[in-house]
Amino acid sequence: LEPVPSPVQGVGPIYRPEAEKPAATVSKAVSYDNVHVLPQTPQLIALLTMIRDKKTTRADFIFYSNRIIRLLVEEGLNHLPVIEHPVTTPVGRTYLGVKFQGKICGVSIMRAGEAMEQGLRDCCRSVRIGKILIQRDEETCKPKLFYEKLPSDIAQRWVLLLDPMFATGGSATLAVEVLKAKGVPEEHILFLNLIASPSGVADFAERFPSLRVVSAFIDQGLDEKKYIIPGLGDFGDRYYTL
Ligand code: URA
């Protein structure tokens, strides 16, 4: 897919007249039932603006990415099943609520995906976290699995797969294949990412129709080096080393 400009629309509180809202680039819409894009709120757009800016310092990049990661995790959890759960309040009344059904775990694709682990821990106390290291094979230029360490009962868990930049989807595809080979049903996998490319999303949605993707933003496309554009550069470098 050739990069196509993303839509520009007025961003601001809904009660503001359109003409008074500043224009900003928002996510492309997606037409796949299993791909969910976060609501393009003023807050999300402001956070994304911070992390896309090449002048943003590493400390700010970490701080603002962590805020977006928290939004993604909170939305991701909405896709897990809940069951009825009535409780009695301190004033003796019943409140009919729900509670999560089933066990979860996180799986981060190293290194950038590890940046999303704390956001998951902040929402799910003592959550188990597995790791997968995938790198490009020098000879074949294809993604290759170098290391995996996953909870032994992963087949019985819902898996939140973590990788911030969903470009070609090569690493994520291999990671999903590893999870499926361990017995995790495709419909129990949720892939959380900050910025996705339209081609990555389309390829994934067709390859894994029962898996859900939760993304903060679908960008314009990829450049010749397979970086997402406009993107934010190399997420791992900006979070860990720059
Ligand atoms: N990984 C990144 O960190 N950035 C991109 O743009 C694509 C993949």
py3Dmol code that shows the C-alpha trace and the ligand (Angstrom):
import py3Dmol

protein = """\
ATOM      1  CA  LEU A   1       0.000   0.000   0.000  1.00  0.00           C
ATOM      2  CA  GLU A   2       1.309   3.423  -0.923  1.00  0.00           C
ATOM      3  CA  PRO A   3       1.312   5.968   1.940  1.00  0.00           C
ATOM      4  CA  VAL A   4      -1.913   7.966   1.762  1.00  0.00           C
ATOM      5  CA  PRO A   5      -2.389  11.145   3.843  1.00  0.00           C
ATOM      6  CA  SER A   6      -4.386  10.634   7.020  1.00  0.00           C
ATOM      7  CA  PRO A   7      -7.543  12.696   7.604  1.00  0.00           C
ATOM      8  CA  VAL A   8      -7.291  16.103   9.249  1.00  0.00           C
ATOM      9  CA  GLN A   9     -10.167  17.142  11.460  1.00  0.00           C
ATOM     10  CA  GLY A  10     -11.046  19.602  14.212  1.00  0.00           C
ATOM     11  CA  VAL A  11      -9.976  18.259  17.589  1.00  0.00           C
ATOM     12  CA  GLY A  12     -11.436  19.509  20.850  1.00  0.00           C
ATOM     13  CA  PRO A  13     -14.289  19.119  23.329  1.00  0.00           C
ATOM     14  CA  ILE A  14     -17.458  17.900  21.562  1.00  0.00           C
ATOM     15  CA  TYR A  15     -19.487  20.904  22.757  1.00  0.00           C
ATOM     16  CA  ARG A  16     -17.121  23.310  20.930  1.00  0.00           C
ATOM     17  CA  PRO A  17     -18.261  24.558  17.486  1.00  0.00           C
ATOM     18  CA  GLU A  18     -16.288  22.859  14.682  1.00  0.00           C
ATOM     19  CA  ALA A  19     -14.866  26.183  13.499  1.00  0.00           C
ATOM     20  CA  GLU A  20     -13.219  26.768  16.900  1.00  0.00           C
ATOM     21  CA  LYS A  21     -11.453  23.442  17.059  1.00  0.00           C
ATOM     22  CA  PRO A  22      -7.789  23.344  15.990  1.00  0.00           C
ATOM     23  CA  ALA A  23      -7.083  21.066  13.036  1.00  0.00           C
ATOM     24  CA  ALA A  24      -5.039  17.943  13.707  1.00  0.00           C
ATOM     25  CA  THR A  25      -4.199  14.726  11.903  1.00  0.00           C
ATOM     26  CA  VAL A  26      -6.274  11.862  13.240  1.00  0.00           C
ATOM     27  CA  SER A  27      -6.089   8.123  12.684  1.00  0.00           C
ATOM     28  CA  LYS A  28      -7.249   6.513   9.479  1.00  0.00           C
ATOM     29  CA  ALA A  29     -10.491   4.646   9.956  1.00  0.00           C
ATOM     30  CA  VAL A  30     -10.405   0.855   9.785  1.00  0.00           C
ATOM     31  CA  SER A  31     -12.964  -1.447   8.311  1.00  0.00           C
ATOM     32  CA  TYR A  32     -12.032  -4.658  10.124  1.00  0.00           C
ATOM     33  CA  ASP A  33     -14.241  -5.845  12.982  1.00  0.00           C
ATOM     34  CA  ASN A  34     -11.263  -7.219  14.858  1.00  0.00           C
ATOM     35  CA  VAL A  35      -9.212  -3.977  14.766  1.00  0.00           C
ATOM     36  CA  HIS A  36     -10.044  -1.305  17.367  1.00  0.00           C
ATOM     37  CA  VAL A  37      -8.576   2.182  17.247  1.00  0.00           C
ATOM     38  CA  LEU A  38      -8.666   4.312  20.416  1.00  0.00           C
ATOM     39  CA  PRO A  39     -11.089   7.263  20.288  1.00  0.00           C
ATOM     40  CA  GLN A  40      -9.226  10.215  18.782  1.00  0.00           C
ATOM     41  CA  THR A  41      -9.694  12.457  21.807  1.00  0.00           C
ATOM     42  CA  PRO A  42      -7.864  15.767  22.280  1.00  0.00           C
ATOM     43  CA  GLN A  43      -5.871  14.119  25.045  1.00  0.00           C
ATOM     44  CA  LEU A  44      -4.700  11.186  22.917  1.00  0.00           C
ATOM     45  CA  ILE A  45      -3.791  13.478  20.022  1.00  0.00           C
ATOM     46  CA  ALA A  46      -1.810  15.750  22.368  1.00  0.00           C
ATOM     47  CA  LEU A  47       0.065  12.756  23.835  1.00  0.00           C
ATOM     48  CA  LEU A  48       0.837  11.406  20.369  1.00  0.00           C
ATOM     49  CA  THR A  49       2.004  14.866  19.274  1.00  0.00           C
ATOM     50  CA  MET A  50       4.542  14.831  22.119  1.00  0.00           C
ATOM     51  CA  ILE A  51       6.013  11.448  21.269  1.00  0.00           C
ATOM     52  CA  ARG A  52       6.100  12.085  17.506  1.00  0.00           C
ATOM     53  CA  ASP A  53       8.059  15.339  17.924  1.00  0.00           C
ATOM     54  CA  LYS A  54      11.737  14.694  17.229  1.00  0.00           C
ATOM     55  CA  LYS A  55      12.615  17.469  19.708  1.00  0.00           C
ATOM     56  CA  THR A  56      10.978  15.625  22.624  1.00  0.00           C
ATOM     57  CA  THR A  57      13.545  14.537  25.226  1.00  0.00           C
ATOM     58  CA  ARG A  58      13.870  10.900  26.267  1.00  0.00           C
ATOM     59  CA  ALA A  59      12.388  11.637  29.692  1.00  0.00           C
ATOM     60  CA  ASP A  60       9.291  13.191  28.100  1.00  0.00           C
ATOM     61  CA  PHE A  61       9.113  10.444  25.483  1.00  0.00           C
ATOM     62  CA  ILE A  62       8.983   7.832  28.259  1.00  0.00           C
ATOM     63  CA  PHE A  63       6.433   9.802  30.280  1.00  0.00           C
ATOM     64  CA  TYR A  64       4.014  10.454  27.402  1.00  0.00           C
ATOM     65  CA  SER A  65       4.383   6.991  25.824  1.00  0.00           C
ATOM     66  CA  ASN A  66       3.592   5.485  29.220  1.00  0.00           C
ATOM     67  CA  ARG A  67       0.375   7.484  29.333  1.00  0.00           C
ATOM     68  CA  ILE A  68      -0.683   6.191  25.902  1.00  0.00           C
ATOM     69  CA  ILE A  69       0.280   2.645  26.909  1.00  0.00           C
ATOM     70  CA  ARG A  70      -1.969   2.963  29.942  1.00  0.00           C
ATOM     71  CA  LEU A  71      -4.894   3.987  27.696  1.00  0.00           C
ATOM     72  CA  LEU A  72      -4.198   1.018  25.406  1.00  0.00           C
ATOM     73  CA  VAL A  73      -4.076  -1.458  28.283  1.00  0.00           C
ATOM     74  CA  GLU A  74      -7.300  -0.091  29.773  1.00  0.00           C
ATOM     75  CA  GLU A  75      -9.014  -0.438  26.382  1.00  0.00           C
ATOM     76  CA  GLY A  76      -7.493  -3.873  25.797  1.00  0.00           C
ATOM     77  CA  LEU A  77      -8.965  -5.108  29.083  1.00  0.00           C
ATOM     78  CA  ASN A  78     -12.422  -4.127  27.787  1.00  0.00           C
ATOM     79  CA  HIS A  79     -12.099  -6.928  25.241  1.00  0.00           C
ATOM     80  CA  LEU A  80     -11.809  -9.654  27.872  1.00  0.00           C
ATOM     81  CA  PRO A  81     -14.911 -11.539  29.013  1.00  0.00           C
ATOM     82  CA  VAL A  82     -16.657 -10.631  32.273  1.00  0.00           C
ATOM     83  CA  ILE A  83     -19.299 -12.459  34.311  1.00  0.00           C
ATOM     84  CA  GLU A  84     -22.053 -11.117  36.570  1.00  0.00           C
ATOM     85  CA  HIS A  85     -20.826 -10.312  40.049  1.00  0.00           C
ATOM     86  CA  PRO A  86     -23.296  -8.939  42.638  1.00  0.00           C
ATOM     87  CA  VAL A  87     -21.748  -7.305  45.724  1.00  0.00           C
ATOM     88  CA  THR A  88     -23.193  -5.860  48.938  1.00  0.00           C
ATOM     89  CA  THR A  89     -22.234  -2.257  49.653  1.00  0.00           C
ATOM     90  CA  PRO A  90     -21.459  -0.889  53.177  1.00  0.00           C
ATOM     91  CA  VAL A  91     -25.038   0.461  53.351  1.00  0.00           C
ATOM     92  CA  GLY A  92     -26.466  -3.027  52.919  1.00  0.00           C
ATOM     93  CA  ARG A  93     -27.640  -2.678  49.325  1.00  0.00           C
ATOM     94  CA  THR A  94     -26.818  -4.877  46.387  1.00  0.00           C
ATOM     95  CA  TYR A  95     -24.902  -3.619  43.407  1.00  0.00           C
ATOM     96  CA  LEU A  96     -24.984  -5.902  40.394  1.00  0.00           C
ATOM     97  CA  GLY A  97     -21.546  -5.658  38.860  1.00  0.00           C
ATOM     98  CA  VAL A  98     -19.178  -7.784  36.832  1.00  0.00           C
ATOM     99  CA  LYS A  99     -15.763  -9.321  37.293  1.00  0.00           C
ATOM    100  CA  PHE A 100     -13.172 -10.573  34.854  1.00  0.00           C
ATOM    101  CA  GLN A 101     -13.439 -14.183  33.887  1.00  0.00           C
ATOM    102  CA  GLY A 102     -10.304 -16.107  33.065  1.00  0.00           C
ATOM    103  CA  LYS A 103      -6.593 -15.629  33.542  1.00  0.00           C
ATOM    104  CA  ILE A 104      -4.408 -13.316  31.517  1.00  0.00           C
ATOM    105  CA  CYS A 105      -0.740 -12.809  30.778  1.00  0.00           C
ATOM    106  CA  GLY A 106       1.347 -10.292  28.877  1.00  0.00           C
ATOM    107  CA  VAL A 107       3.856 -11.257  26.192  1.00  0.00           C
ATOM    108  CA  SER A 108       6.287  -8.567  25.111  1.00  0.00           C
ATOM    109  CA  ILE A 109       8.203  -8.624  21.860  1.00  0.00           C
ATOM    110  CA  MET A 110      11.715  -7.543  22.873  1.00  0.00           C
ATOM    111  CA  ARG A 111      13.051  -4.880  23.112  1.00  0.00           C
ATOM    112  CA  ALA A 112      10.442  -2.196  22.413  1.00  0.00           C
ATOM    113  CA  GLY A 113       7.508  -4.275  23.701  1.00  0.00           C
ATOM    114  CA  GLU A 114       9.109  -4.426  27.137  1.00  0.00           C
ATOM    115  CA  ALA A 115       8.334  -0.707  27.459  1.00  0.00           C
ATOM    116  CA  MET A 116       4.648  -1.680  27.662  1.00  0.00           C
ATOM    117  CA  GLU A 117       5.043  -4.143  30.533  1.00  0.00           C
ATOM    118  CA  GLN A 118       4.795  -1.585  33.354  1.00  0.00           C
ATOM    119  CA  GLY A 119       1.539  -0.199  31.966  1.00  0.00           C
ATOM    120  CA  LEU A 120       0.103  -3.713  32.086  1.00  0.00           C
ATOM    121  CA  ARG A 121       1.420  -4.270  35.625  1.00  0.00           C
ATOM    122  CA  ASP A 122      -0.116  -0.966  36.736  1.00  0.00           C
ATOM    123  CA  CYS A 123      -3.541  -2.284  35.706  1.00  0.00           C
ATOM    124  CA  CYS A 124      -3.183  -5.996  36.539  1.00  0.00           C
ATOM    125  CA  ARG A 125      -1.371  -6.618  39.803  1.00  0.00           C
ATOM    126  CA  SER A 126       1.206  -9.459  39.679  1.00  0.00           C
ATOM    127  CA  VAL A 127       0.374 -10.252  36.041  1.00  0.00           C
ATOM    128  CA  ARG A 128       2.592 -12.946  34.470  1.00  0.00           C
ATOM    129  CA  ILE A 129       4.736 -11.661  31.612  1.00  0.00           C
ATOM    130  CA  GLY A 130       6.410 -13.763  28.944  1.00  0.00           C
ATOM    131  CA  LYS A 131       9.013 -12.565  26.443  1.00  0.00           C
ATOM    132  CA  ILE A 132       9.762 -13.251  22.819  1.00  0.00           C
ATOM    133  CA  LEU A 133      12.889 -12.087  20.991  1.00  0.00           C
ATOM    134  CA  ILE A 134      12.544 -11.932  17.230  1.00  0.00           C
ATOM    135  CA  GLN A 135      15.158 -10.440  14.944  1.00  0.00           C
ATOM    136  CA  ARG A 136      15.762 -10.323  11.254  1.00  0.00           C
ATOM    137  CA  ASP A 137      17.829 -13.289  10.017  1.00  0.00           C
ATOM    138  CA  GLU A 138      20.939 -11.863   8.319  1.00  0.00           C
ATOM    139  CA  GLU A 139      20.818 -14.461   5.526  1.00  0.00           C
ATOM    140  CA  THR A 140      17.130 -14.762   4.706  1.00  0.00           C
ATOM    141  CA  CYS A 141      16.148 -11.201   5.825  1.00  0.00           C
ATOM    142  CA  LYS A 142      13.058 -12.829   7.375  1.00  0.00           C
ATOM    143  CA  PRO A 143      12.065 -12.483  11.054  1.00  0.00           C
ATOM    144  CA  LYS A 144      13.608 -15.282  13.124  1.00  0.00           C
ATOM    145  CA  LEU A 145      12.767 -16.450  16.650  1.00  0.00           C
ATOM    146  CA  PHE A 146      15.833 -16.170  18.892  1.00  0.00           C
ATOM    147  CA  TYR A 147      14.313 -16.633  22.362  1.00  0.00           C
ATOM    148  CA  GLU A 148      11.008 -17.214  24.108  1.00  0.00           C
ATOM    149  CA  LYS A 149      10.106 -17.627  27.769  1.00  0.00           C
ATOM    150  CA  LEU A 150       6.381 -17.993  28.335  1.00  0.00           C
ATOM    151  CA  PRO A 151       4.200 -19.027  31.292  1.00  0.00           C
ATOM    152  CA  SER A 152       3.847 -22.845  31.283  1.00  0.00           C
ATOM    153  CA  ASP A 153       0.020 -22.606  31.359  1.00  0.00           C
ATOM    154  CA  ILE A 154      -0.152 -19.984  28.592  1.00  0.00           C
ATOM    155  CA  ALA A 155      -2.647 -22.089  26.584  1.00  0.00           C
ATOM    156  CA  GLN A 156      -5.191 -21.479  29.392  1.00  0.00           C
ATOM    157  CA  ARG A 157      -4.647 -17.699  29.439  1.00  0.00           C
ATOM    158  CA  TRP A 158      -5.777 -14.683  27.496  1.00  0.00           C
ATOM    159  CA  VAL A 159      -2.635 -13.139  26.025  1.00  0.00           C
ATOM    160  CA  LEU A 160      -1.969  -9.426  25.653  1.00  0.00           C
ATOM    161  CA  LEU A 161       0.781  -9.243  23.034  1.00  0.00           C
ATOM    162  CA  LEU A 162       2.832  -6.049  23.416  1.00  0.00           C
ATOM    163  CA  ASP A 163       4.781  -4.236  20.689  1.00  0.00           C
ATOM    164  CA  PRO A 164       4.509  -0.453  20.272  1.00  0.00           C
ATOM    165  CA  MET A 165       5.146  -0.108  16.515  1.00  0.00           C
ATOM    166  CA  PHE A 166       3.120  -2.299  14.155  1.00  0.00           C
ATOM    167  CA  ALA A 167       4.941  -1.714  10.852  1.00  0.00           C
ATOM    168  CA  THR A 168       5.061  -4.702   8.460  1.00  0.00           C
ATOM    169  CA  GLY A 169       3.790  -7.003  11.199  1.00  0.00           C
ATOM    170  CA  GLY A 170       6.569  -9.530  10.510  1.00  0.00           C
ATOM    171  CA  SER A 171       7.602  -9.911  14.168  1.00  0.00           C
ATOM    172  CA  ALA A 172       4.028  -9.873  15.448  1.00  0.00           C
ATOM    173  CA  THR A 173       3.030 -12.556  12.909  1.00  0.00           C
ATOM    174  CA  LEU A 174       5.843 -14.833  14.054  1.00  0.00           C
ATOM    175  CA  ALA A 175       4.997 -14.101  17.712  1.00  0.00           C
ATOM    176  CA  VAL A 176       1.362 -15.092  17.110  1.00  0.00           C
ATOM    177  CA  GLU A 177       2.513 -18.288  15.386  1.00  0.00           C
ATOM    178  CA  VAL A 178       4.666 -19.114  18.436  1.00  0.00           C
ATOM    179  CA  LEU A 179       1.682 -18.505  20.751  1.00  0.00           C
ATOM    180  CA  LYS A 180      -0.641 -20.611  18.614  1.00  0.00           C
ATOM    181  CA  ALA A 181       1.935 -23.433  18.520  1.00  0.00           C
ATOM    182  CA  LYS A 182       1.887 -23.331  22.362  1.00  0.00           C
ATOM    183  CA  GLY A 183      -1.862 -23.919  22.241  1.00  0.00           C
ATOM    184  CA  VAL A 184      -3.175 -20.370  22.712  1.00  0.00           C
ATOM    185  CA  PRO A 185      -6.390 -20.019  20.675  1.00  0.00           C
ATOM    186  CA  GLU A 186      -6.201 -17.133  18.202  1.00  0.00           C
ATOM    187  CA  GLU A 187      -9.339 -15.582  19.700  1.00  0.00           C
ATOM    188  CA  HIS A 188      -7.580 -15.362  23.086  1.00  0.00           C
ATOM    189  CA  ILE A 189      -4.859 -13.059  21.738  1.00  0.00           C
ATOM    190  CA  LEU A 190      -5.053  -9.265  21.845  1.00  0.00           C
ATOM    191  CA  PHE A 191      -2.285  -7.327  20.125  1.00  0.00           C
ATOM    192  CA  LEU A 192      -1.724  -3.887  21.698  1.00  0.00           C
ATOM    193  CA  ASN A 193       0.306  -1.284  19.809  1.00  0.00           C
ATOM    194  CA  LEU A 194       0.662   2.504  19.692  1.00  0.00           C
ATOM    195  CA  ILE A 195       1.035   3.198  15.979  1.00  0.00           C
ATOM    196  CA  ALA A 196       0.161   0.803  13.167  1.00  0.00           C
ATOM    197  CA  SER A 197       0.626   0.912   9.393  1.00  0.00           C
ATOM    198  CA  PRO A 198      -2.428   0.314   7.181  1.00  0.00           C
ATOM    199  CA  SER A 199      -0.675  -2.572   5.389  1.00  0.00           C
ATOM    200  CA  GLY A 200       0.322  -4.238   8.677  1.00  0.00           C
ATOM    201  CA  VAL A 201      -3.239  -3.998   9.960  1.00  0.00           C
ATOM    202  CA  ALA A 202      -4.769  -5.292   6.714  1.00  0.00           C
ATOM    203  CA  ASP A 203      -2.368  -8.219   6.489  1.00  0.00           C
ATOM    204  CA  PHE A 204      -2.925  -9.179  10.127  1.00  0.00           C
ATOM    205  CA  ALA A 205      -6.712  -8.831  10.023  1.00  0.00           C
ATOM    206  CA  GLU A 206      -6.867 -11.226   7.095  1.00  0.00           C
ATOM    207  CA  ARG A 207      -4.247 -13.666   8.378  1.00  0.00           C
ATOM    208  CA  PHE A 208      -5.661 -13.838  11.917  1.00  0.00           C
ATOM    209  CA  PRO A 209      -9.372 -12.979  11.660  1.00  0.00           C
ATOM    210  CA  SER A 210     -10.196 -14.032  15.247  1.00  0.00           C
ATOM    211  CA  LEU A 211      -7.353 -12.157  16.931  1.00  0.00           C
ATOM    212  CA  ARG A 212      -8.069  -8.627  18.130  1.00  0.00           C
ATOM    213  CA  VAL A 213      -5.805  -5.635  17.528  1.00  0.00           C
ATOM    214  CA  VAL A 214      -6.035  -2.531  19.706  1.00  0.00           C
ATOM    215  CA  SER A 215      -4.105   0.437  18.344  1.00  0.00           C
ATOM    216  CA  ALA A 216      -3.891   4.115  19.316  1.00  0.00           C
ATOM    217  CA  PHE A 217      -3.443   5.295  15.719  1.00  0.00           C
ATOM    218  CA  ILE A 218      -3.337   3.955  12.151  1.00  0.00           C
ATOM    219  CA  ASP A 219      -0.693   6.016  10.342  1.00  0.00           C
ATOM    220  CA  GLN A 220      -0.181   6.797   6.636  1.00  0.00           C
ATOM    221  CA  GLY A 221       2.130   3.973   5.589  1.00  0.00           C
ATOM    222  CA  LEU A 222       5.743   2.835   5.496  1.00  0.00           C
ATOM    223  CA  ASP A 223       8.864   4.416   4.000  1.00  0.00           C
ATOM    224  CA  GLU A 224      11.485   2.528   1.971  1.00  0.00           C
ATOM    225  CA  LYS A 225      13.223   1.411   5.194  1.00  0.00           C
ATOM    226  CA  LYS A 226       9.899   0.088   6.545  1.00  0.00           C
ATOM    227  CA  TYR A 227       9.617   2.839   9.139  1.00  0.00           C
ATOM    228  CA  ILE A 228       6.092   3.985   9.848  1.00  0.00           C
ATOM    229  CA  ILE A 229       5.343   7.477   8.485  1.00  0.00           C
ATOM    230  CA  PRO A 230       4.894  10.043   9.805  1.00  0.00           C
ATOM    231  CA  GLY A 231       5.570   7.724  12.775  1.00  0.00           C
ATOM    232  CA  LEU A 232       7.941   8.595  15.569  1.00  0.00           C
ATOM    233  CA  GLY A 233      11.235   6.986  14.496  1.00  0.00           C
ATOM    234  CA  ASP A 234      12.674   4.006  16.349  1.00  0.00           C
ATOM    235  CA  PHE A 235      10.570   3.510  19.475  1.00  0.00           C
ATOM    236  CA  GLY A 236      13.143   1.339  21.294  1.00  0.00           C
ATOM    237  CA  ASP A 237      15.954   3.833  20.682  1.00  0.00           C
ATOM    238  CA  ARG A 238      13.856   6.776  21.849  1.00  0.00           C
ATOM    239  CA  TYR A 239      12.606   4.939  24.954  1.00  0.00           C
ATOM    240  CA  TYR A 240      15.840   3.225  25.992  1.00  0.00           C
ATOM    241  CA  THR A 241      18.983   4.684  24.497  1.00  0.00           C
ATOM    242  CA  LEU A 242      18.739   8.036  22.697  1.00  0.00           C
TER     243      LEU A 242
END
"""
ligand_1 = """\
8
URA
N 9.788 0.044 14.665
C 9.970 1.306 15.138
O 10.477 1.502 16.236
N 9.568 2.328 14.357
C 8.994 2.162 13.148
O 8.652 3.144 12.499
C 8.806 0.838 12.682
C 9.216 -0.200 13.463
"""
view = py3Dmol.view(width=600, height=400)
view.addModel(protein, "pdb")
view.setStyle({"model": 0}, {"cartoon": {"style": "trace"}})
view.addModel(ligand_1, "xyz")
view.setStyle({"model": 1}, {"stick": {}})
view.zoomTo()
view.show()
